[in-house]
Amino acid sequence: MIFTSDTEEALTSSVALANTAEDPDSLATRADLDAFLLAHPYSGRLDRDDAELTALRALRPRLRAMLLAPRDEMATHVNSALADSEIQPRLARHDGLDWHLHAVTDDRPLAERILIETAMALVDVIRIDEGSRLSVCADADCEAIALDLSRNRSKRYCSTTCANRNAVAAYRARRAQA
């Protein structure tokens, strides 16, 4: 494990949320919101209404900018996010998870909690200089964010779909040359 489990979870869910903005938009309806929350469960307040959906959709460009920024710029984004919220850090243990850090109270809006969880996860990324684990997908036709949590730094694609598409294209190119 490169990062603590709560850092990995925060990075994974923030990348997934940012990537919902890719064409086709996969966070367009409340049903899409429910699917996102099923895949990335959050404790605390969940309104599951149009206002929450709108706030999450509006958060996506900010998350993308934070996640893909160079290290010094990433620190600026993190500091800005932390300054925008009333931070009340505390250790929490719930839902079968061991002790981990919650930086804002559970009654804050989901978009704010996701922003702050992302900022706190990026603190770890910045401190150990692991920003290269966040990149744009290596597929020429994809702009999604790829998160590499592999031990050998081998993940280049945002999803299995993009990885498979490129593997098939490379295979066909090799066969055409032969």
N, C-alpha and C positions, 0 to 999 in steps of 0.2 A: 504494500500500500504506500503510495506516494504521499497522500494527504490523509488527514483524519476522515473518518466516515462521514461526519456532518459536512465537512468541506467538499468532499466528493459529491455528496447528495445535492448540495447547494449549487455546485458548478453544473452538474448534470441537468438539474431542473431549470436553471437559468439559461443554459444553452438550448434546451428543448423549447423553452418559452420564446426565446429570441428567434429560433428557427421556425416557429409557427408562422412567421411573417413571410416566409418564402412562398413562391408561387407553386401551387395554389395555397392561399391562406388557410391554415388549419385551425384558426381560432376566430371564426366568424360568427358562431352562434353560441347560445348557452349550452347546447348539447356538446359542442366542441370544448367549452370550458369544463363541463363535467368529465369529459374524456381526459382532458389534461390533468385534472385533479385526481382522477382515478390512477393515472400513470405516475403522478408526482404528488403524493398525499402531503398535505400540510396540516399541522395542528392549529388550534386557535380559530379565530373568526373566519368563517367562509360564508359570504352573503349569497353567492351563486346567482346574482341578479345582473341586469344590464349594466348597471353602474360599475360593478366589479369587472365585468367583461371589457367594458370600455377602458377602464384604468389599466388592465393588463395589456390590452392592445397598444395603448399609448406608451407603456413602459418598454416595449420591445426594442425600439431604436436606441434607447439609453443603455439597455443591457448589452446590445450588440457593440456599441461604442466602447463600453467598459471592458468587455471581454476580449476585444480584438486590439485594444490600444497597446502601444509600446509601453514598457515598464514604467517610465517616469510619468507618462500621460495617464496610465492606468491608476497610478497613485493619486493623481489629481482628480480623476473620476471618483475614486473611492472616498477621498476626503470630502468631495462635494456631496456625495450621497449620505455620508455619515453626518455632515453638517445640516442636511435637510430633514433630519429625523430626531425625535426625542429618544435617544439611546438610553436604555435601562438594562444593561447586561446582567444576566443571571444564568446559573447552571440549571439545567432541567433534565429530568429523566421521565420518559413517557412512552407509551405505545410499544413497549419492548425494546426501546433504544436506551443505550447506556447514557451516562452523563455527557451532555453537550451544551454548547452555548446558545442561548437565545438573546439577541441583542435588543429587541423591542418587545413590548408586551403583546400577548396573544390577542388582545382586542383591537389592535391597530389594523387598518385595511390590508388585505392580502398583497396588493401591489407594493405597498411600503415595506411589508415584511420580506417580500421576495427581493426587493432592491437592497435592503440592508443585509440579508443573508448572502446575497451575491457579493456585496462589498466586503463583508467579513471573510468570505471564502477567498476573495482576491487579495486580502491582506496576506494570507498564507502564500498565495502564488507569488506575490511581489517579494515577500521576505526571503523565500528560498529560490527566487529567480527562475521560476518555472513557467513563465509566460509563453514559451514556445509550445506548450501543451494545448494552447488555444490557437486555432488558425482557421482560415477559410478552406472549405472542402477542396481537395485536389481535383475533383471532377471539373472539367472545363466549363460545363453547363450548369454548375451549381454554385450558389453563393452562401450556402448554409455554413454554420460554424461547426468545425470538427473539434471535439474534445478528446485528447489522447491521454488516457489514464493507464496505458500499457507500460509495463516495466521497461521494454526495449525501445520505446518511443517510435513505434511502427505504424500507428494509426494515422492515416492521411485523409480518410473520407468521413463524411458526416454520418453515413448510414451504410448498412449492408447493401442497400439498393445501389448506391453510387459505387461502392467497391466492386460489386458484381458486374455492373455495367462496364466498368473500366477493365476488369479482368477479361470479360468476354471480348471487348474491343481489341485488347492486346493479343489475345489468343487468335482472333480472326486475322489480325495484321500479320502475326507470325506465320499462319497457315497460307496467307496470300503470298508471302515472300518465298515460301517453300515450293 
